[in-house]
């Protein structure tokens, strides 16, 4: 056999084995996995689609986004509620966002508390709601005439630093840190959120030839530290304060951060990744995720690995391995994926419809990586439907429940006690006793052909995840009859506010059900 023919046969065999491996891998359906999508409001990236939209259209579009991702079996949304010193909720600390109402400081007409409404709609569909804030960015441009007079640019001009065509809060000032902490405190106190979320904007990304002019603050407050160490300390103190504030108010509310994907390059630090990134968290954004995690200040981290699997200088595969090896066990690790690059990037590997599915498959090979977040929501809204089809058929064929973050894990001994089960031609109606001293977020419904087949670790058996009202005496849920076609057995669990799941309660419908 000549060498060319031998090589060809070996190649065919390799591709065949690889194809079988991928097929088997894609048939793995984890029952627990974080599946999130970012919904960006700044400059109307995802929602509202236009800042002139009516309230009716805003609501319809947000519900369409939720329903689209529910069909795709996602389970969390990360919604931007503060992007440039503004708010998508009523607040004395910030004006209403012009991306919501077209005029900054103007409330929605007809009025509604946008954040409260979004949270209710999100929980009703079984999603976690992560409230995403950009703490340090004060404006998106220099058009200050568009700002409300109640914006901090006017109320506290001494807090502002102009840089690269925007204004930023000065992270060094104690009064800025106090103010931004109060912003977070207000949201945590007033709203039933599941998490506070920050992204990668700490000190701004460096622009060649321009200095971030905090020299006066450094001279006054630097305390002998190098400029870099001083800036990192400013960020660290802020992250610590936010963490303590959240946990003192509502200990079940998570604190998560989605930093830039490269901590440091190996060329400047042997502990860094073997990358050639032009900017890094530690050296350019003055953000040190390793410090935050080692001090137990954050519950989860979502590094933004916005590159293709085998990118030449910053590959997804290599960086994911680095983060999996360098994230301590006290922090949940998810990967940030760039669905916005599909067919829209200079790296032509993003023209391959399998890039995102393959990234998910690769993620699942690492035991301590518990899921993915995708930027951003519009990328699977009536576009890239060939990729959506792949996800529906393989990676996200079945629902999944997020795992509790490490600080929140605990065994629940109580199971649900059923008061009654009735049905009519449309629904089953089930009433449960409310567990004592437990804050319950959802009831999860599983179904199987008979009692002996019930397995709550099988994602294919998840039928519904139903939000419950905490202020009720008992929990009343209804399950559409069509959900049980082919099944005669139910199992019920509850999920607490920390995302821990209870043991199952199993019933046989043939025995238990009465007709209404």
Number of C-alpha atoms within 10 A of each C-alpha: 6 6 8 9 10 11 12 11 12 12 12 12 12 12 12 12 12 12 12 12 12 13 12 10 17 21 14 15 19 19 18 17 21 22 26 27 24 20 24 22 22 19 16 15 15 23 23 25 18 18 18 15 16 16 18 10 14 19 18 12 17 19 16 13 19 23 15 16 22 17 13 21 21 27 25 25 25 25 24 23 23 24 23 23 27 28 26 24 23 17 13 11 17 21 24 27 29 23 24 29 21 17 18 21 21 14 21 20 10 8 8 13 12 19 20 16 12 17 21 15 17 22 22 15 18 22 28 26 24 25 26 23 24 20 25 22 23 24 23 16 14 14 10 15 7 13 21 21 14 17 22 21 21 14 11 12 12 13 19 22 19 17 18 17 11 18 23 25 27 24 26 22 17 14 12 20 23 13 14 22 19 15 21 18 16 14 18 21 12 9 13 17 23 24 21 23 23 23 19 19 18 23 22 17 17 16 10 7 5 9 12 16 12 16 12 9 13 18 11 8 14 18 9 10 12 11 15 15 15 18 21 25 19 21 22 20 16 20 22 15 16 24 24 14 17 22 15 11 12 14 16 19 21 23 24 24 20 21 24 22 24 24 28 23 22 14 12 10 11 10 13 16 23 19 18 15 15 10 17 21 23 19 16 18 23 23 27 19 23 13 13 21 19 14 12 15 22 26 23 24 25 26 26 25 23 21 23 22 21 12 14 12 13 22 17 25 17 18 23 26 16 17 23 19 11 13 19 15 14 18 21 24 26 26 29 27 24 19 23 18 21 21 15 11 12 9 14 12 18 21 14 11 17 16 17 24 18 17 18 19 17 16 22 21 11 13 8 18 21 20 22 23 24 23 21 21 24 20 19 19 15 9 11 16 13 12 19 21 14 17 19 15 14 18 24 24 20 21 25 22 26 20 19 22 20 14 18 17 13 13 9 14 8 16 16 21 13 17 12 14 20 16 17 12 10 11 17 22 19 17 17 18 15 18 15 7 6 13 15 21 23 24 23 22 20 28 27 23 16 16 17 10 12 19 16 20 12 16 19 18 22 23 20 19 25 20 22 18 12 14 7 9 10 16 21 18 16 15 17 16 14 12 14 19 11 11 18 16 22 23 23 24 21 28 23 18 20 21 22 20 25 20 17 20 17 17 20 17 18 10 9 11 16 14 9 11
